[in-house]
């Protein structure tokens, strides 16, 4: 018996993760039972699925709680990069990820069992969930091109600092733009030095990848000269979004699950069961039209469960494929999200490209996209338009704010959502000014909850015979974390300060694999 197994025998089960998984499954109408050993029983008529959540799983470390997992699996390290030291997240991020993944695995197993496969039990650990959440950072730290955690790129060892900015009247706010032109216009209007602005663009743009964003102090001085309402108006004129940082969590939608599931028309034909020894989503085809992190991670999770994922990329391929450090011919961070996906190159701006995507959807079970909701009908990729193309389609939308409406909603990217929702207030260390984590909390959890919604929809389709629509968002993921909170305890294990060393630790080997960089294995184990 390993030391980890011995530790688990005397550790309390991950109650927050268990409670989250049970709540999500009950919301779908399934009967659940929680057992003292950390096992969750899921029942639907004669079908029974056992779901066990442990702290360590196959990881041979004595992990007893959220703080231990955050310390040992790199979360404190990545979150703390902006502070120059490891810092604990003030929310149960690893537990939330494990609860969502457990519910996802249980629903996938239930669907497979409904189709006649021998799936009756699934197990996931909080440690494996945590490693999946830092998968991009782990891949970059161990890439063939420039191995070493923060030695791989200058940006990752550049030190603390970064947004939010502060206005003359004391409002702290995030800036967001995906285009250099808007960035330059905004700072030029404030009188900032052009060379300083140009130098700051690269760390600002790469903060999503590196979790650091050291910016020249001249920029902070420029925003401190004007009131917030003037800065926000100026930003809007320049195509930049300003989002005030909430001092406390903002009340959310109140939904029990961070996605919305709506039935559609009747499904066409019966699905086949997964093959022997294959993942529970074997036989499912997913067409993915998504960029950045949220949508691709959702597709990656479905692929880890056995689905065939066809990724739509622009002609010439996704530009993110070439962002260093490289794992062979492809970006290590890109590999961490898109390994094993097939690629369909199509220009959605052209009739031929849109026709090619609709042709792929005609043979698929799921369309997963992160397109701006307002643009989807014009592309012919909305659920109503695709009904004739693929009856029974599961239509999955990953967005920034989802179905929520109202003034002041943030641009649908991670850090403005953290600021708007109040999540930033929960993840800021005590005594520090409130600021979002530069670890992509909302993108990552948003991808996981999007995948959970997709699997819930596939299971509902088999149960009801009807197509399904799923809406998930970064904002709903942030609100989930705000509701979950944290316990504030200190870790009892050493804190990881080097992701390359973590990847080389044999105690974590069962959860990891190597393919030009270190990648995270599927976090579930399924048993007949």
C-alpha positions in Angstrom: 0.0 0.0 0.0 1.4 3.4 -1.0 1.8 6.2 1.5 -1.0 8.1 -0.4 -3.4 5.2 0.0 -2.6 5.0 3.7 -3.2 8.7 4.1 -6.5 8.5 2.2 -7.7 5.8 4.6 -7.7 8.2 7.5 -8.6 11.4 5.6 -12.0 12.9 5.5 -13.5 12.7 1.9 -13.6 15.9 -0.2 -17.0 17.1 1.0 -17.1 20.2 -1.1 -16.4 18.3 -4.3 -18.9 15.5 -3.3 -21.6 18.1 -2.5 -21.1 19.9 -5.8 -21.3 16.7 -7.9 -24.4 15.5 -6.0 -26.1 18.9 -6.4 -25.5 19.0 -10.2 -26.7 15.4 -10.6 -29.8 16.0 -8.6 -30.6 19.1 -10.6 -30.9 16.8 -13.6 -33.4 14.7 -11.8 -31.2 11.8 -10.8 -31.3 10.2 -7.4 -28.1 10.4 -5.4 -26.7 8.9 -2.1 -23.6 10.0 -0.4 -21.6 7.4 1.6 -19.0 8.1 4.3 -16.1 6.6 2.3 -16.4 9.4 -0.3 -18.6 7.5 -2.8 -21.6 9.0 -4.4 -24.3 6.7 -5.7 -26.2 7.7 -8.8 -29.4 6.0 -9.7 -31.8 6.3 -12.7 -34.4 3.5 -12.7 -32.5 0.2 -12.8 -29.2 1.9 -13.7 -26.7 2.4 -10.9 -23.4 4.3 -11.1 -20.9 4.6 -8.3 -18.8 7.8 -8.2 -15.9 8.1 -5.8 -13.9 11.3 -5.2 -10.6 11.1 -3.3 -8.0 13.7 -2.5 -5.0 12.0 -4.1 -6.2 9.2 -6.3 -3.1 7.6 -8.0 -0.9 10.5 -6.9 1.4 9.1 -4.1 1.3 12.2 -1.9 -0.3 12.6 1.6 -3.0 15.0 0.5 -5.7 15.7 3.1 -7.5 18.8 1.9 -7.8 21.7 -0.6 -4.8 23.5 0.7 -2.6 20.4 0.3 -3.7 20.0 -3.3 -3.2 23.6 -4.2 0.3 23.5 -2.7 1.4 20.2 -4.2 -0.1 20.4 -7.6 1.1 23.9 -8.6 -2.0 26.0 -8.1 -0.4 28.2 -5.4 2.7 28.6 -7.5 0.9 29.7 -10.7 -1.6 31.9 -8.8 1.3 33.5 -6.9 3.4 34.4 -9.9 2.0 37.9 -10.0 3.0 38.3 -6.3 6.5 36.8 -6.7 5.7 34.0 -4.2 3.3 31.0 -3.9 -0.1 32.2 -2.8 -3.1 30.2 -1.9 -6.4 30.8 -3.8 -9.0 31.8 -1.3 -11.7 29.6 -3.0 -11.9 25.8 -3.3 -10.8 25.8 -7.0 -9.4 22.3 -7.1 -12.5 20.9 -5.2 -14.8 22.7 -7.7 -12.9 21.3 -10.6 -13.1 17.8 -9.1 -16.8 18.0 -8.4 -17.5 19.1 -11.9 -15.3 16.4 -13.4 -16.9 13.8 -11.1 -20.4 14.7 -12.3 -19.2 14.7 -15.9 -17.7 11.3 -15.5 -20.8 9.9 -13.8 -23.1 11.3 -16.5 -20.9 9.8 -19.2 -20.9 6.4 -17.5 -24.7 6.6 -17.1 -25.2 7.4 -20.7 -22.9 4.5 -21.7 -24.7 2.1 -19.4 -28.0 3.3 -20.9 -26.7 2.2 -24.3 -25.7 -1.2 -23.0 -22.1 -0.7 -22.0 -20.6 -2.3 -18.9 -20.0 1.0 -17.0 -21.0 1.0 -13.3 -18.3 3.0 -11.5 -16.1 6.1 -11.9 -13.4 7.6 -9.8 -11.7 11.0 -9.9 -9.3 12.7 -7.5 -9.0 16.4 -6.5 -5.3 16.2 -7.3 -5.9 15.0 -10.8 -8.4 17.7 -11.3 -6.0 20.3 -10.1 -3.2 19.1 -12.4 -5.7 19.4 -15.3 -6.4 23.0 -14.4 -2.7 23.9 -14.7 -2.2 21.7 -17.7 -1.2 24.6 -20.0 1.4 26.0 -17.6 2.8 22.5 -17.0 3.2 21.9 -20.7 5.0 25.2 -21.2 7.3 24.5 -18.3 8.4 21.2 -19.7 8.4 21.8 -23.4 11.3 20.3 -25.4 12.1 23.9 -26.5 13.6 25.4 -23.4 12.7 23.2 -20.4 12.4 24.7 -17.0 9.4 26.2 -15.2 9.9 29.9 -15.3 13.1 29.7 -17.4 11.2 28.8 -20.6 10.3 32.4 -21.3 11.5 35.8 -20.1 7.9 36.8 -19.5 7.4 34.1 -16.9 10.3 35.2 -14.7 9.7 38.9 -15.1 8.4 39.5 -11.6 5.2 40.7 -9.9 2.9 43.5 -11.1 0.2 44.2 -13.6 -3.5 45.3 -13.8 -5.9 46.4 -12.4 -5.3 50.1 -12.7 -6.6 52.8 -10.4 -8.4 56.0 -11.4 -8.2 59.5 -9.8 -11.2 58.8 -7.7 -9.8 55.5 -6.4 -11.7 53.0 -8.6 -9.7 49.9 -9.4 -10.5 48.5 -12.9 -9.4 46.0 -15.4 -8.7 46.9 -19.0 -9.2 44.4 -21.8 -8.7 44.4 -25.5 -7.6 41.7 -27.9 -6.3 44.2 -30.5 -3.1 46.2 -30.4 -4.7 49.2 -32.2 -7.2 49.8 -29.4 -4.5 49.5 -26.8 -2.3 52.0 -28.5 -5.2 54.5 -29.0 -6.3 54.4 -25.4 -2.9 55.1 -24.0 -2.1 57.7 -26.6 -5.2 59.6 -25.5 -3.8 59.6 -22.0 -0.5 61.0 -23.2 1.6 57.9 -22.4 4.9 57.5 -24.2 4.5 55.6 -27.4 7.5 53.3 -26.8 6.4 52.5 -23.3 2.9 51.6 -24.6 4.4 49.3 -27.3 6.7 47.6 -24.8 3.8 46.9 -22.5 1.6 45.3 -25.1 3.5 41.9 -25.2 3.3 41.1 -21.5 -0.3 42.3 -21.4 -1.2 40.1 -24.3 0.7 37.1 -23.0 -0.6 37.3 -19.4 -3.2 34.6 -20.2 -0.3 32.2 -21.0 2.3 33.2 -18.4 0.2 34.3 -15.3 2.5 37.4 -15.0 2.0 40.9 -16.4 4.7 43.4 -15.3 3.8 46.8 -16.8 5.7 50.1 -16.7 4.6 52.2 -13.8 4.1 55.1 -16.3 0.8 53.5 -17.3 -0.5 53.3 -13.8 0.4 57.0 -13.4 -1.6 57.9 -16.5 -4.8 56.3 -15.3 -4.5 57.9 -11.9 -4.9 61.4 -13.5 -8.6 61.0 -14.5 -11.8 59.8 -12.8 -13.1 56.4 -13.7 -16.1 57.5 -15.7 -13.9 59.5 -18.0 -11.5 56.5 -18.4 -14.4 54.1 -19.1 -15.8 56.4 -21.7 -12.4 56.9 -23.3 -11.8 53.2 -23.4 -15.2 52.6 -25.1 -14.3 55.1 -27.8 -11.0 53.3 -28.4 -12.5 49.8 -28.6 -11.2 48.9 -25.1 -13.3 47.6 -22.2 -12.9 48.9 -18.7 -14.4 46.8 -15.8 -14.5 48.1 -12.3 -13.3 45.5 -9.7 -16.0 44.6 -7.3 -15.0 44.6 -3.6 -17.2 41.6 -2.8 -19.0 38.8 -4.7 -22.0 40.0 -6.7 -25.2 37.9 -6.5 -25.4 35.5 -9.4 -28.2 33.9 -11.4 -29.2 31.5 -8.6 -29.1 28.5 -10.9 -28.1 25.3 -9.2 -25.8 24.4 -12.2 -23.5 26.7 -14.1 -25.1 26.0 -17.5 -28.6 26.0 -19.0 -30.0 22.9 -20.6 -33.0 23.3 -23.0 -34.6 20.4 -24.9 -35.1 20.7 -28.7 -36.8 18.6 -31.3 -36.8 14.8 -31.6 -33.5 13.0 -32.1 -32.8 11.0 -35.2 -31.7 7.4 -34.8 -30.1 5.5 -31.9 -26.6 6.0 -30.7 -24.3 3.0 -30.5 -22.6 1.9 -27.2 -18.9 2.5 -26.7 -16.6 -0.3 -27.8 -15.1 -2.7 -25.2 -12.3 -1.0 -23.2 -13.1 2.4 -24.8 -14.1 5.7 -23.1 -17.7 6.2 -22.3 -18.1 8.8 -25.1 -16.6 6.5 -27.7 -18.8 6.8 -30.8 -19.6 10.5 -30.2 -18.4 13.0 -32.7 -17.9 16.7 -31.7 -17.4 19.6 -34.0 -15.5 22.3 -32.1 -15.5 26.0 -33.3 -13.6 27.7 -30.6 -10.5 29.7 -29.8 -8.3 30.5 -26.7 -9.0 28.3 -23.6 -12.7 27.9 -22.6 -14.1 26.1 -25.7 -10.9 24.2 -26.6 -10.6 22.9 -23.0 -14.3 21.7 -23.1 -13.6 19.9 -26.4 -10.4 18.4 -24.8 -12.4 17.0 -21.9 -14.9 15.4 -24.2 -12.0 13.9 -26.1 -10.5 12.6 -22.9 -13.8 10.8 -22.4 -13.5 9.1 -25.7 -15.2 11.4 -28.2 -13.9 12.1 -31.6 -13.3 15.9 -31.8 -13.1 17.7 -35.1 -11.6 21.2 -34.5 -12.4 23.9 -37.0 -9.5 26.2 -37.7 -8.9 29.1 -40.1 -7.1 28.4 -43.4 -3.4 27.9 -42.5 -4.3 26.7 -39.0 -4.8 28.4 -35.7 -2.1 31.1 -35.1 -1.8 29.9 -31.5 -0.1 26.7 -32.8 3.1 28.7 -33.3 3.3 30.5 -29.9 6.5 29.3 -28.0 7.6 27.3 -26.2 7.3 24.5 -28.7 6.7 20.8 -28.2 8.0 19.6 -31.5 6.3 21.6 -34.3 3.4 22.8 -32.2 3.1 25.2 -29.2 3.2 23.2 -25.9 0.2 25.2 -24.5 -1.7 24.4 -27.7 -0.9 20.7 -27.4 -2.2 20.7 -23.8 -5.7 21.8 -25.0 -5.9 20.2 -28.5 -4.0 17.0 -28.6 -5.6 14.2 -30.7 -8.2 16.5 -32.2 -8.8 16.2 -36.0 -8.6 19.5 -37.9 -11.0 21.0 -40.5 -9.7 24.2 -42.0 -12.6 26.5 -43.0 -13.0 30.2 -43.4 -16.3 31.1 -41.6 -16.4 34.4 -43.5 -16.9 32.6 -46.8 -20.0 30.6 -48.0 -17.7 27.6 -48.8 -16.2 27.6 -45.3 -19.6 27.8 -43.6 -20.9 25.0 -45.9 -17.9 22.8 -44.9 -18.7 23.3 -41.2 -22.4 22.5 -41.7 -21.3 19.4 -43.6 -19.2 18.3 -40.6 -22.1 19.0 -38.3 -24.3 16.8 -40.4 -22.3 13.7 -39.2 -21.8 14.9 -35.7 -23.5 14.5 -32.3 -22.3 17.8 -30.8 -21.5 21.3 -32.1 -19.4 23.1 -29.5 -18.6 26.8 -30.1 -17.4 29.9 -28.4 -18.5 32.3 -31.1 -20.1 35.6 -30.0 -23.8 34.7 -29.6 -24.9 37.7 -31.8 -22.8 36.4 -34.7 -24.0 32.8 -34.7 -27.3 33.1 -36.7 -25.5 35.0 -39.5 -23.1 32.1 -39.8 -25.9 29.6 -40.0 -24.7 27.8 -36.9 -27.5 28.5 -34.5 -29.5 25.5 -33.2 -32.6 26.3 -35.2 -30.8 26.5 -38.5 -28.9 23.2 -37.9 -32.1 21.2 -37.0 -32.6 20.3 -40.7 -28.9 19.6 -41.1 -28.6 17.3 -38.1 -31.8 16.3 -36.2 -31.0 15.5 -32.6 -27.9 17.7 -32.5 -26.5 18.7 -29.1 -25.8 22.4 -29.5 -23.3 23.8 -27.0 -22.5 27.4 -26.6 -19.5 28.6 -24.4 -19.7 32.4 -23.9 -18.6 35.2 -21.6 -21.8 36.2 -19.9 -24.2 33.5 -21.2 -27.9 34.4 -21.0 -27.4 37.1 -18.4 -28.3 40.7 -19.5 -28.0 44.1 -18.0 -25.7 47.2 -18.0 -22.0 46.8 -17.2 -21.6 43.2 -18.1 -17.9 42.5 -18.8 -16.2 41.6 -22.0 -16.3 37.8 -22.1 -12.7 37.1 -21.1 -11.3 35.9 -17.8 -10.0 38.8 -15.9 -12.9 41.2 -16.5 -15.2 38.4 -15.4 -13.2 37.9 -12.2 -13.4 41.7 -11.6 -17.2 42.0 -12.3 -18.3 38.9 -10.4 -16.4 39.7 -7.2 -14.3 36.5 -7.5 -11.2 38.8 -7.6 -12.0 39.8 -4.0 -12.0 36.2 -2.8 -8.7 35.2 -4.5 -6.7 38.2 -3.4 -4.4 37.6 -0.4 -5.4 39.3 2.9 -4.0 42.8 3.2 -3.5 43.2 -0.6 -5.5 45.5 -2.9 -8.3 43.5 -4.7 -7.1 42.1 -8.0 -8.0 39.1 -10.2 -5.7 36.1 -10.3 -3.6 35.9 -13.4 -4.2 32.2 -13.4 -7.0 31.7 -15.9 -9.6 30.5 -13.3 -12.7 31.4 -15.2 -11.4 30.1 -18.6 -10.5 26.8 -17.1 -13.5 26.2 -14.9 -15.6 27.6 -17.6 -14.3 24.9 -20.0 -14.9 22.2 -17.4 -18.5 23.2 -16.8 -19.1 23.6 -20.5 -18.0 20.0 -21.0 -20.2 18.9 -18.1 -23.2 20.6 -19.8 -22.4 18.8 -23.0 -22.3 15.4 -21.4 -25.5 16.1 -19.4 -27.1 17.0 -22.8 -25.9 13.8 -24.4 -27.2 11.8 -21.5 -30.6 13.6 -21.6 -30.8 13.0 -25.4 -30.5 9.3 -24.9 -33.0 9.4 -22.0 -35.6 11.6 -23.6 -35.1 11.1 -27.4 -34.8 14.8 -27.9 -32.1 17.2 -29.1 -30.6 19.5 -26.5 -29.2 23.0 -26.2 -26.6 24.0 -23.7 -25.5 27.5 -22.7 -22.5 28.0 -20.4 -20.4 31.0 -19.6 -17.3 32.3 -17.8 -19.6 34.3 -15.6 -21.5 31.3 -14.4 -18.2 29.5 -13.6 -17.0 32.6 -11.6 -20.3 32.6 -9.7 -19.9 28.9 -8.9 -16.6 29.6 -7.3 -18.0 32.5 -5.3 -20.7 30.3 -3.9 -18.2 27.5 -3.0 -15.9 29.8 -1.0 -12.9 28.3 0.9 -11.8 27.2 4.3 -8.6 29.2 4.8 -6.5 26.3 6.2 -2.7 26.0 5.6 -1.1 23.2 3.6 0.6 20.4 5.4 2.8 19.4 2.5 5.7 21.3 0.7 4.6 23.9 -1.7 5.5 23.4 -5.4 7.7 26.3 -6.7 8.8 24.7 -9.9 6.5 23.0 -12.4 9.3 21.2 -14.1 10.3 19.6 -10.8 6.7 18.7 -10.2 6.5 17.0 -13.6 9.7 15.0 -12.8 8.4 13.8 -9.4 7.8 10.0 -9.7 5.0 10.3 -7.1 2.9 12.2 -9.7 3.8 10.0 -12.6 0.6 8.0 -12.7 -1.3 11.2 -13.5 1.0 12.5 -16.2 2.5 11.5 -19.5 5.2 12.8 -21.9 4.8 13.9 -25.6 7.2 16.7 -26.3 6.1 18.2 -23.0 4.3 17.0 -19.9 0.6 16.4 -20.3 -2.1 15.4 -17.9 -3.8 12.0 -18.3 -7.6 11.6 -18.2 -8.6 12.3 -14.6 -11.2 9.5 -14.4 -11.0 5.7 -14.0 -14.0 3.8 -15.2 -14.9 0.3 -14.0 -17.5 -2.2 -15.3 
